[in-house]
Amino acid sequence: MKLSVLDQSVVPEGATPAAALHNSLDLARLADRLGYHRYWLAEHHATPSFASPAPEIMAARVAAETRRIRVGSGGVLLPHYSPLKVAEVFRVLGALSPGRIDLGVGRGIGAGSIEAHALAPGSPGGGDDGDFPGRLAELLAFLHGGFPEGHPYGRIQLMPTAGAPEVWLLVASPQSAELAGRLGLPVSIAHFGRPQVTRSVVEAYRTAFDRRDGSRPRVQIGVGVYCGPTDEEARRVFASQRLFRLRMGRGLLLPLPSPQAALDGLRDEVEPLADEVAEWPRCVVGDPDEVHKVLTSMSEALEVDEFMVLSTIHEPGDRMRSYELLARRFGLTAEAGGDGGAADAVA
């Protein structure tokens, strides 16, 4: 089973956004050494919770500081941007790091309405003009030369001429999954966002998938993972995410609290997501054996090709340890001489 990393460059309470970006670089280097398959950077705008609005810039830096891991966006929010410009940017990345660049594309906004209008002032929808399928088709045509004969854009020669990235569609609904299937694209499903619909999204994708060119459906599941050497320790670091989500539900997009601050803040609160019903939890919390059991069950039931692991943990050392414990339990192939990392230092 392939494991990959989704990094939102979360800002820990008490740290600066600049420090959060450097935490991302530290984690990317570790993930590369441990044998993770991909490292994707998210896009969020104008919020104190997340430090990076520019996954393409972070991807360039991460690719330059790693050796084996694939690097990309999780994802570029296409409603804000010109498909031509996105194609050009990711061709440059692909030319600089051949065979290692992914372009994960999403239709979300990743911002408030005012910020969305500021990002795409010419769009009446504040970044979402209702023509996402058209934008996506145009992006794919720019990358792979698929404009119909006579289309004026067919004469545009993109530079560099080599370096087209692997394109993934990020989805959270059966409708978006069907679009990915019709286009024959691999799909990344945001289970950590809408766990109730994960099975229906997978089924819609596989049913709609176009196999005419011999390709096969590829399913990646994005899941929250909070792994510790013991169940108690895993639940301690998970407390930060619990309070973070409670605050988000109230419209408070603040830096990620420390575990102790979170435990104190949750003492008199109703447990976030206490009434949520889903086939699998949106966040898998526990020691390595427990996490392995849940992810393996999910993989077997849904025929998952890959898990994209999101771990929103306050302390950088705790976050690195979670990924290292997970890599060891799943038997990822670490780089020779490079597997002495956070778990050894912190455990």
C-alpha positions in Angstrom: 0.0 0.0 0.0 1.3 3.4 -0.9 1.3 6.1 1.7 1.7 9.8 0.9 1.6 13.1 2.8 -0.9 16.0 2.6 0.5 19.1 4.2 -1.6 22.2 5.0 1.3 24.1 6.5 -0.8 24.6 9.6 0.3 27.4 11.9 0.9 26.2 15.5 -0.2 28.5 18.3 2.8 30.4 19.5 4.7 30.1 16.2 4.9 32.3 13.1 3.6 31.5 9.6 7.2 31.5 8.4 8.0 28.9 11.0 5.1 26.8 9.7 6.5 26.9 6.2 9.9 25.7 7.4 8.1 22.9 9.4 6.7 21.8 6.1 10.2 21.6 4.6 11.5 19.6 7.6 8.6 17.1 7.3 9.1 16.8 3.5 12.7 15.8 3.9 11.7 13.2 6.5 8.9 11.8 4.3 11.4 11.5 1.5 13.8 9.6 3.6 11.1 7.3 5.0 9.7 6.2 1.7 6.4 8.1 1.4 5.2 8.2 -2.2 4.0 11.8 -2.6 4.2 15.1 -0.8 1.3 17.4 -1.6 0.9 21.0 -0.5 -2.6 22.5 0.1 -3.9 26.0 -0.9 -5.6 28.3 1.6 -6.0 32.0 1.5 -6.1 34.8 4.1 -6.5 32.7 7.2 -4.3 32.6 10.4 -4.7 28.8 10.5 -2.7 28.0 7.4 0.5 29.5 6.1 0.6 28.7 2.4 -1.6 30.2 -0.3 0.9 29.1 -3.0 1.4 25.3 -3.3 3.3 25.8 -6.6 6.0 27.8 -4.8 6.2 25.3 -1.9 6.3 22.4 -4.4 9.3 24.0 -6.1 11.2 24.3 -2.8 10.2 20.8 -1.6 11.2 19.2 -4.9 14.6 20.9 -4.7 15.2 19.6 -1.1 14.1 16.0 -1.7 15.4 13.2 -3.9 12.8 10.4 -4.3 9.3 11.6 -3.4 6.8 12.9 -5.9 5.8 16.5 -5.1 2.7 18.5 -6.0 -0.4 20.4 -5.1 -3.3 19.1 -3.1 -4.6 21.1 -4.8 -4.5 24.1 -7.0 -7.9 25.7 -6.8 -8.6 26.1 -10.5 -11.6 28.5 -10.3 -9.2 31.2 -9.2 -6.8 30.9 -12.1 -6.2 30.8 -15.9 -5.8 27.2 -17.1 -3.0 28.3 -19.3 -1.0 29.8 -16.4 -1.5 26.7 -14.3 -0.3 24.6 -17.2 2.8 26.7 -17.7 3.7 26.8 -14.0 3.5 23.0 -13.6 5.4 22.4 -16.8 8.2 24.4 -15.4 8.1 22.4 -12.2 8.0 19.2 -14.3 11.0 20.3 -16.3 13.0 21.1 -13.2 12.1 17.8 -11.5 11.3 15.3 -14.3 9.0 12.5 -13.4 8.2 13.8 -9.9 5.6 16.4 -10.3 1.8 16.0 -9.6 -0.9 18.6 -10.3 -3.8 18.0 -8.0 -6.7 20.2 -9.0 -9.7 21.2 -6.9 -12.8 23.2 -7.5 -13.1 24.6 -4.0 -12.5 28.2 -3.1 -10.2 27.9 -0.1 -11.1 31.4 1.1 -13.9 33.6 2.2 -16.2 35.4 -0.3 -14.3 38.7 -0.1 -10.9 37.0 -0.6 -12.3 34.9 -3.4 -13.5 38.0 -5.3 -10.1 39.6 -4.7 -8.4 36.5 -6.2 -10.6 36.4 -9.2 -12.3 39.9 -9.6 -13.5 39.2 -13.1 -15.5 36.2 -12.1 -19.2 36.8 -11.0 -19.0 33.8 -8.7 -16.0 35.1 -6.8 -13.7 32.5 -8.3 -16.3 29.8 -9.1 -17.9 30.7 -12.4 -19.8 27.5 -12.6 -17.7 26.2 -15.5 -15.2 24.1 -13.6 -15.5 21.2 -16.1 -14.7 23.6 -18.9 -11.8 25.0 -17.1 -10.5 21.5 -16.3 -10.9 20.4 -19.9 -9.0 23.5 -21.1 -6.2 22.8 -18.6 -5.8 19.2 -19.8 -5.8 20.3 -23.4 -3.0 22.8 -22.7 -1.0 20.1 -21.0 -1.6 17.3 -23.5 -2.5 19.0 -26.8 -6.1 18.1 -26.9 -7.8 21.1 -28.4 -10.1 20.3 -31.3 -9.0 21.2 -34.8 -9.5 24.9 -35.5 -9.6 25.9 -31.8 -7.6 29.2 -31.5 -5.8 27.9 -28.4 -4.5 25.0 -30.3 -1.9 27.2 -31.9 -0.4 28.1 -28.5 3.0 26.5 -27.9 3.5 26.0 -24.2 7.0 26.3 -22.7 8.8 24.4 -21.6 7.8 21.7 -24.2 8.5 18.8 -21.8 7.5 18.3 -18.2 3.7 17.8 -18.2 2.7 16.8 -14.6 0.5 13.9 -13.6 -3.0 15.4 -13.1 -5.3 14.3 -10.3 -8.8 15.5 -9.5 -9.6 16.3 -5.8 -13.2 15.4 -5.1 -15.6 15.3 -2.2 -18.9 14.3 -3.9 -20.2 11.7 -6.4 -20.7 14.3 -9.0 -17.1 15.4 -9.0 -16.0 11.8 -8.9 -18.0 11.1 -12.0 -16.3 13.9 -13.8 -12.9 12.4 -12.9 -14.1 9.1 -14.2 -15.3 10.4 -17.5 -12.0 12.1 -18.1 -10.0 9.0 -17.1 -8.2 10.9 -14.3 -7.0 9.4 -11.0 -9.0 10.7 -8.1 -8.1 11.9 -4.6 -11.1 11.7 -2.2 -11.2 14.0 0.8 -12.4 11.5 3.4 -11.2 13.8 6.2 -13.7 16.3 4.9 -16.9 14.2 4.2 -16.4 10.7 5.5 -20.1 9.9 5.1 -19.9 9.8 1.3 -16.6 8.1 0.8 -18.0 4.8 -0.4 -20.6 6.4 -2.7 -17.8 8.6 -4.2 -15.6 5.6 -4.9 -18.5 3.7 -6.5 -19.5 6.7 -8.6 -15.9 7.1 -9.8 -15.4 3.5 -10.8 -18.8 3.3 -12.6 -18.1 6.4 -14.6 -14.4 5.6 -15.4 -13.5 5.7 -19.1 -11.2 2.8 -19.9 -11.1 3.3 -23.7 -7.4 4.2 -23.7 -6.5 1.2 -21.5 -6.1 3.2 -18.3 -7.5 2.0 -15.0 -9.2 3.8 -12.2 -6.8 4.9 -9.4 -8.3 5.8 -6.0 -6.4 7.8 -3.4 -8.1 8.5 0.0 -7.2 11.5 2.1 -7.5 10.6 5.7 -6.5 12.2 9.1 -4.1 10.1 11.0 -2.8 10.8 14.6 -0.4 8.0 15.5 1.6 7.8 18.8 3.7 5.1 20.5 0.6 4.5 22.7 -3.1 5.1 22.3 -2.9 7.6 25.2 -0.2 9.6 23.5 -2.1 9.6 20.1 -5.2 10.9 21.8 -3.2 13.6 23.6 -1.8 15.1 20.3 -5.2 14.6 18.6 -6.8 17.0 21.2 -5.4 20.0 19.2 -7.4 18.9 16.1 -10.5 18.4 18.2 -10.5 22.0 19.5 -9.4 23.3 16.1 -12.4 21.7 14.5 -14.8 23.0 17.2 -13.5 26.5 16.6 -13.8 26.1 12.8 -17.4 25.1 13.2 -17.9 28.5 15.0 -16.2 30.4 12.2 -12.9 30.9 14.2 -10.0 30.2 11.9 -7.2 30.4 14.5 -3.7 28.9 14.8 -3.6 25.2 16.0 -3.7 25.1 19.9 -1.3 23.0 21.9 -2.6 19.7 23.3 -2.7 21.0 26.8 -4.5 24.2 25.7 -6.9 22.1 23.7 -7.7 19.8 26.6 -8.3 22.8 28.9 -10.5 24.4 26.2 -12.5 21.2 25.6 -13.2 20.6 29.3 -16.7 22.2 29.3 -17.5 21.7 25.6 -19.6 19.2 23.8 -17.3 16.7 22.0 -16.8 17.8 18.4 -18.2 15.3 15.9 -19.6 13.2 18.8 -22.8 12.4 16.8 -21.1 11.8 13.4 -22.0 8.6 11.8 -19.7 7.2 9.0 -18.4 3.8 7.9 -14.9 4.8 8.8 -13.8 7.7 11.1 -12.5 10.9 9.4 -9.5 10.8 11.7 -7.8 7.5 12.6 -6.3 7.9 16.1 -4.2 5.3 18.0 -0.9 3.4 18.2 0.6 2.0 15.0 -1.2 -1.3 15.2 -4.6 0.4 15.6 -4.0 2.8 12.7 -2.7 -0.1 10.6 -5.9 -2.1 11.3 -8.3 0.7 10.4 -6.5 1.7 7.2 -6.1 -1.9 6.1 -9.8 -2.5 6.6 -10.6 0.6 4.6 -8.2 -0.4 1.8 -9.6 -3.8 1.4 -13.2 -2.7 1.4 -12.7 0.1 -1.1 -9.7 -1.2 -3.1 -7.7 1.8 -2.2 -4.5 2.3 -4.2 -3.0 4.9 -1.8 -3.7 6.9 1.3 -2.9 10.6 1.5 -2.2 11.2 5.2 -3.1 14.5 6.9 -1.8 14.9 10.5 -2.7 18.3 12.0 -0.4 18.1 15.1 0.8 21.1 17.1 4.4 20.1 17.9 6.6 19.6 14.8 8.4 16.7 16.6 5.1 15.0 17.4 3.9 15.4 13.9 7.2 13.9 12.5 7.0 11.0 15.0 3.4 10.2 13.8 4.5 9.9 10.2 7.6 7.9 11.2 5.6 5.4 13.3 3.2 5.0 10.5 6.0 4.4 7.9 7.6 1.7 10.1 4.3 -0.1 10.7 3.4 -0.2 7.0 7.0 -1.2 6.1 7.8 1.7 3.8 11.3 1.5 2.3 13.5 4.0 4.0 16.5 5.5 2.3 19.7 3.8 3.3 21.2 5.5 6.4 18.3 7.9 6.5 15.7 6.3 8.9 16.9 7.7 12.2 14.4 10.4 12.5 11.8 11.9 14.8 10.5 8.7 16.4 14.0 7.9 17.7 14.6 11.4 18.9 11.2 11.9 20.6 10.0 8.4 21.7 
